Amino acid sequence: MDKSPKHEATTQEIAAEQPREQASVNSDWSTIQSQVARAVPRLREIATTAALLGPVLLQPIMWGGGRGGC
């Protein structure tokens, strides 16, 4: 098992790339977390509005007051 200089360079390149990949993954994950954190309040507001207005908007349809009723 003779180690050639080419093999050593490849091993060193791989070792050098691993911290960069890890930093990239951490950076990507923190970006995703910050985007989700910004979106949650708006999604909560939409869900609350839908929960409050849903029954009001659906009630006429359930009672046959909507378009095309029998």
Distance bins in CASP14 RR format, pairs under 12 A and 6 or more apart:
PFRMAT RR
TARGET T0000
AUTHOR 0000-0000-0000
RMODE 2
METHOD distances of the structure
MODEL  1
1 7 0 0 0 0 1 0 0 0 0 0 0
2 8 0 0 0 0 0 1 0 0 0 0 0
3 9 0 0 0 0 0 1 0 0 0 0 0
3 10 0 0 0 0 0 1 0 0 0 0 0
3 11 0 0 0 0 1 0 0 0 0 0 0
3 12 0 0 0 0 0 1 0 0 0 0 0
4 10 0 0 0 0 1 0 0 0 0 0 0
4 11 0 0 0 0 0 1 0 0 0 0 0
5 11 0 0 0 0 0 1 0 0 0 0 0
5 12 0 0 0 0 0 1 0 0 0 0 0
6 12 0 0 0 0 0 1 0 0 0 0 0
6 13 0 0 0 0 0 1 0 0 0 0 0
7 13 0 0 0 0 0 1 0 0 0 0 0
7 14 0 0 0 0 0 1 0 0 0 0 0
8 14 0 0 0 0 0 1 0 0 0 0 0
8 15 0 0 0 0 0 1 0 0 0 0 0
9 15 0 0 0 0 0 1 0 0 0 0 0
9 16 0 0 0 0 0 1 0 0 0 0 0
10 16 0 0 0 0 0 1 0 0 0 0 0
10 17 0 0 0 0 0 1 0 0 0 0 0
11 17 0 0 0 0 0 1 0 0 0 0 0
11 18 0 0 0 0 0 1 0 0 0 0 0
12 18 0 0 0 0 0 1 0 0 0 0 0
13 20 0 0 0 0 0 1 0 0 0 0 0
14 20 0 0 0 0 0 1 0 0 0 0 0
14 21 0 0 0 0 0 1 0 0 0 0 0
15 21 0 0 0 0 0 1 0 0 0 0 0
16 22 0 0 0 0 0 1 0 0 0 0 0
17 23 0 0 0 0 0 1 0 0 0 0 0
17 24 0 0 0 0 0 1 0 0 0 0 0
18 24 0 0 0 0 0 1 0 0 0 0 0
18 25 0 0 0 0 0 1 0 0 0 0 0
19 25 0 0 0 0 0 1 0 0 0 0 0
19 26 0 0 0 0 0 1 0 0 0 0 0
20 26 0 0 0 0 0 1 0 0 0 0 0
20 27 0 0 0 0 0 1 0 0 0 0 0
21 27 0 0 0 0 0 1 0 0 0 0 0
21 28 0 0 0 0 0 1 0 0 0 0 0
22 28 0 0 0 0 0 1 0 0 0 0 0
22 29 0 0 0 0 0 1 0 0 0 0 0
23 29 0 0 0 0 0 1 0 0 0 0 0
23 30 0 0 0 0 0 1 0 0 0 0 0
24 30 0 0 0 0 0 1 0 0 0 0 0
24 31 0 0 0 0 0 1 0 0 0 0 0
25 31 0 0 0 0 0 1 0 0 0 0 0
25 32 0 0 0 0 0 1 0 0 0 0 0
26 32 0 0 0 0 0 1 0 0 0 0 0
26 33 0 0 0 0 0 1 0 0 0 0 0
27 33 0 0 0 0 0 1 0 0 0 0 0
27 34 0 0 0 0 0 1 0 0 0 0 0
28 34 0 0 0 0 0 1 0 0 0 0 0
28 35 0 0 0 0 0 1 0 0 0 0 0
29 35 0 0 0 0 0 1 0 0 0 0 0
29 36 0 0 0 0 0 1 0 0 0 0 0
30 36 0 0 0 0 0 1 0 0 0 0 0
30 37 0 0 0 0 0 1 0 0 0 0 0
31 37 0 0 0 0 0 1 0 0 0 0 0
31 38 0 0 0 0 0 1 0 0 0 0 0
32 38 0 0 0 0 0 1 0 0 0 0 0
32 39 0 0 0 0 0 1 0 0 0 0 0
33 39 0 0 0 0 0 1 0 0 0 0 0
33 40 0 0 0 0 0 1 0 0 0 0 0
34 40 0 0 0 0 0 1 0 0 0 0 0
35 42 0 0 0 0 0 1 0 0 0 0 0
35 43 0 0 0 0 0 1 0 0 0 0 0
36 42 0 0 0 0 0 1 0 0 0 0 0
36 43 0 0 0 0 1 0 0 0 0 0 0
37 43 0 0 0 0 0 1 0 0 0 0 0
37 44 0 0 0 0 0 1 0 0 0 0 0
39 45 0 0 0 0 0 1 0 0 0 0 0
39 46 0 0 0 0 0 1 0 0 0 0 0
40 46 0 0 0 0 0 1 0 0 0 0 0
40 47 0 0 0 0 0 1 0 0 0 0 0
41 47 0 0 0 0 0 1 0 0 0 0 0
41 48 0 0 0 0 0 1 0 0 0 0 0
42 48 0 0 0 0 0 1 0 0 0 0 0
42 49 0 0 0 0 0 1 0 0 0 0 0
43 49 0 0 0 0 0 1 0 0 0 0 0
43 50 0 0 0 0 0 1 0 0 0 0 0
44 50 0 0 0 0 0 1 0 0 0 0 0
44 51 0 0 0 0 0 1 0 0 0 0 0
45 51 0 0 0 0 0 1 0 0 0 0 0
45 52 0 0 0 0 0 1 0 0 0 0 0
46 52 0 0 0 0 0 1 0 0 0 0 0
46 53 0 0 0 0 0 1 0 0 0 0 0
47 53 0 0 0 0 0 1 0 0 0 0 0
47 54 0 0 0 0 0 1 0 0 0 0 0
48 54 0 0 0 0 0 1 0 0 0 0 0
49 56 0 0 0 0 0 1 0 0 0 0 0
49 57 0 0 0 0 0 1 0 0 0 0 0
50 56 0 0 0 0 0 1 0 0 0 0 0
50 57 0 0 0 0 1 0 0 0 0 0 0
50 58 0 0 0 0 0 1 0 0 0 0 0
51 57 0 0 0 0 0 1 0 0 0 0 0
51 58 0 0 0 0 0 1 0 0 0 0 0
53 59 0 0 0 0 0 1 0 0 0 0 0
54 60 0 0 0 0 0 1 0 0 0 0 0
54 61 0 0 0 0 0 1 0 0 0 0 0
54 62 0 0 0 0 0 1 0 0 0 0 0
55 61 0 0 0 0 0 1 0 0 0 0 0
55 62 0 0 0 0 1 0 0 0 0 0 0
56 62 0 0 0 0 0 1 0 0 0 0 0
57 65 0 0 0 0 0 1 0 0 0 0 0
57 66 0 0 0 0 0 1 0 0 0 0 0
58 64 0 0 0 0 0 1 0 0 0 0 0
58 65 0 0 0 0 0 1 0 0 0 0 0
58 66 0 0 0 0 0 1 0 0 0 0 0
59 65 0 0 0 0 1 0 0 0 0 0 0
59 66 0 0 0 0 0 1 0 0 0 0 0
60 66 1 0 1 0 0 0 0 0 0 0 0
60 67 0 0 0 0 1 0 0 0 0 0 0
60 68 0 0 0 0 0 1 0 0 0 0 0
60 69 0 0 0 0 0 1 0 0 0 0 0
61 67 0 0 0 0 1 0 0 0 0 0 0
61 68 0 0 0 0 1 0 0 0 0 0 0
61 69 0 0 0 0 1 0 0 0 0 0 0
62 69 0 0 0 0 0 1 0 0 0 0 0
63 69 0 0 0 0 1 0 0 0 0 0 0
63 70 0 0 0 0 0 1 0 0 0 0 0
64 70 1 0 0 1 0 0 0 0 0 0 0
END
